[in-house]
Amino acid sequence: MFSIVIPSWNNLAYLKLCVESLKKHSKYEHEILVHLNDGSDGSLEWVKAEGISTRSLPRTSVSVCLSTICWHRPGMTGYCS
């Protein structure tokens, strides 16, 4: 078994797509861990209702999710400027 860690910050729609895709297409036993930074879009409630393990940090610490957003921003080379 292996763990899949998903950072999330106010992107419930994408989080649902990601989790549903993992459940539907994964061939191997795994656990899903969602790292939630203090958000307001209902992600925490949805994750709890789905029975998914969560980790969270207070609003003052959004570095994990911000670094993920910056990494995937078009035209960026793996960091925010």
SULGI-V544034 format. One record per helix or strand. SS is the DSSP state (h for helix, s for strand). FROM is the first residue (numbers start at 0). TO is the last residue. If there is no record, write none. Layout:
ss=SS from=FROM to=TO
ss=SS from=FROM to=TO
This chain:
ss=s from=1 to=7
ss=h from=11 to=24
ss=s from=29 to=36
ss=h from=42 to=49
ss=s from=52 to=56
ss=h from=62 to=71
